[in-house]
Every structure is written in C-alpha cells, then in structure tokens.
Amino acid sequence: MITYAIVGGKGSKWIRNLGYAVLVYAFVAVAGWLLFGEQAQLLFYRLFYDYVSTCLLLALIVVLFLALKRRRNSEIMVFAIGNALFIGGLVLGRAVSGQFGLFPTTRTLLTSHHALAQIGWTFLGFGGAIICLGIIMGMRLMRMAQLRSTNKELAKVNGELIIANEKLSHIDQIRSNMYSEVSHELNTPITAIKGYVQLMLNGTIPAGETRYLQVIHDKSLVMERMIDDMLEIVRLENKHIQFEYELVPFEALFARLCSKVQMDMLEQGFTFSWVPMPEPYWPDRFTAIYADPMRVEQVFANLLSNARKFTAPGGTIRIEATMEGLGAQPSAITIRIIDSGCGIEEGERESIFERYYRGKGAKTGAITGTGLGLPICREIMNAHGGEVGLERSSAQGSTFYIRFPLRYAHEREKKPEETA
C-alpha cells in the first residue's frame, strides 16, 4: 500500500489490492498460529517461502520496472534501492533453504542456524526497504513543508494582488468620476458663456452690456478655479509645491482669517460668529504654529466655502478654536467650522476626502464643484504634520476640524510688524 502511494497511478490499483492481500495473509497467519499452534505456523511459513514470496518477487520486479519507466527522480531511485534490497533479502533467504528457482523444490531439513540465517536475510532486506521508504516519506514531508511555505508566499502575493486590484479599481472609479464631474462642471459655465456671446453676436442683447459681461467673467473664473484645483492636487500629491514655513502667532492669524470672511458671510445672509481663542498666560511666550500662512488660509477658505454651499441662507456658521492635549501644557490647536447645513450621509463620510468624489447632497442640490476641495485640504495638512477631518455630521449640520501641532515661542521671535 505504501508502494502504491509512491508509484500508484492510472491502472495501478492491483498494487494496492496486492498490499491488502498480504495484510490479510499476515492476520490469518497470526490467527492460525494463536489458534492451532506450531503446525499452523509451519504451514503458513512454508506457504510464504514457497509461493507468496515468489509472487512478491515477481510483483516487486514488475512494480520496479513500471516505476522506472514512468519517471526517474530521486524519490523513484530511493524506491528502486529499497525494492532491490527487499528482493535481495528474499532471494538470499530462499537460497539458504535450497530454493534457487521460483518454484518450490525438495526440502532438506534445515538446522536452526540455517533457519535463522534464512529469516535474517529476509528481514534484513525488508528492513532496508523500510529504511528507504522512511527516506521517501521524509522527502515527501520536506516537499510538503516547502509547498506550505510556497502556498503562504502565494497567499501573501495573492493578497497583495487583491489589494493592488482594489486600488486599480478605485483609481478607475476616480477616473470615471473625474471625467463625469469635470466634464459636467466645465460644460455648465461654457454653455452659459457661449449662450451670452451668441446673443451678443446676434444683436439680441447689447454687446457692451456690463451685466452680461460680468456673467461671462464670473463663469470664466469658475472654470479657471476648477482647472487650478485639478493642477494643484497633482502638484501636492507629487510634492511639487514648495511651502514657505514660518513661525506664525496663532491668535493673530485666527482673528485675521475670521474677520476677513465675517462681512461676506453676513452679506450672504448667514448667521456667522467666531470665538477668539483665549491666550494662555505664560511670561514672554505665545502660542504659534509652524506653517505656510497662505496655505493655512487656503484650507480655512475651502472648508468655509463647503459650509456655505451646504447651508441654506439664514443658517448658522460658527468657527471656534481650542487648545487640546494631555497635561497642563496643550500640544495641539484645533479649529472647528460648525454649520447648520444638510449634513453628510453616513455611507459617504469615509469617501468625502477622495479626489473627485461628490456626495448626493452636492449633486441633488446642484452645487458646483469638482470634489477636489477636501483632498487639497488633506494634502496641505499632511504637509504641515497636522490633520483635517469630519468630527460629526447629522441632519442638523456638520463639524469639520483642522488640527495643527502647537508651539510655544518667545516674544522676541515675533516679527516686527506682528509686535507693532
């Protein structure tokens, strides 16, 4: 049966059946010896050496020939050596008893020494065959271990391929979103511009009408801003933008940013408020961030622009700044932009910072944009060692935050204009 496991193939079931027959013969021989004593033992002994051993010799020779014919590798060569040892042991055992051919001959009375030699040669050959089978099993175990290791590597590579495939699918989806969103958002102002120009050329409206020229100008600015956003996200992701970092007093920067948009917010009909951050008292020290002021203002303006887009006129927009961190000395400054808009659906919250992604609220509300504002904010904040994210969102509004690492600087580090 072990032989069948090694060399078995199509049309080789007789090898396995022969193994079963030998196993049955062994059980019958032991049972006969236990039940009927030495006479039965002698009978089975003679049957084995006269007939069964001859059949085994022939079967092993055939199996060895078939195995060598089928393939020749290290495993088959070890198998051939084992079979040769087994056959040699059987032949020598039969020779000791005076049987030099395949068929039984007239027996002579064997001395105990010859009988022991006959059995010894047989078991010596059988032991050599077992050792060779053990070597083959060891080779198979090593091969199985190698296969398991290879399967693990393949599983790892397969997992990486799945991840890469998901990334490619995601990139393909982003590209599809880009084509649809960008084409739609660019076609809208282009259609308006073409329409007004055509009306002027036809004389339907005066060619020098300032009101219509202003519409054309505004639509041109919208297209320019879209194109600038697409170019900027690429430059940011490829690290092609140089940031001009400096130590910026946060209190003054925050007050300037809020004051700059306050009048515009009120004119658009929003209830706008902002809370100045209380400056902690440390002698000769002030809170600051190490940042590019122009880029910080860009992030602030993008988040505030989103709040205005998704908040109906008359709604509330509030900005607040807090210091956060463990211990007596805070380690971060967080700006929160809080609006009372329509909110963001739960299934969309993980996607809003992806390029060209626009939520259902933007599409159904006919809100312009290419879905690049938040990705640009994310790249800028990553470059500053900070973060931007969505803190909460519901039907009553959303809260976005910007978080910077906080620094404590001495008063002498302020620029002259900041001190004045």
Buried (B, 14 or more C-beta within 10 A) or exposed (E): EBBBBBBBEEEBEBBBEBBEEBEEBEEEBEEBBEEEEEEBBEBBBBBBBBEBBBBBBEBBEEBBEBBBEEEEEEBBBBBBBBBBBBBBBBBBBBEBBBBEEEEBEEEEEBEEEBBEBBBBBBEBBBEBBBBBBEBBEEBEEEEEEEEEEEEEEEEEEEEEEEEEEEEEEEEEEBEEBBEEBBEEBBEBBBEBBEBBEEBBEEEEBEEEEEEBBEBBEEBBEBBEBBEEBBEBBEEBBEEEBEEEBEBBBBBEBBBEBBEEBBEEBEEEEBBBBBEEBEEEEEEEBBBBBBBBBEBBBBBBBBBBEBBBBBBEEEBBBBBBBBBEEEEEEBEBBBBBBBBBBBBBEEEBBEEBBBBBBBBEBBEEEEEBBBBBBBBBBBBBBEBBEBBBBBEBBEEEBBBBBBBBBBBEBEEEEBEEEBEE
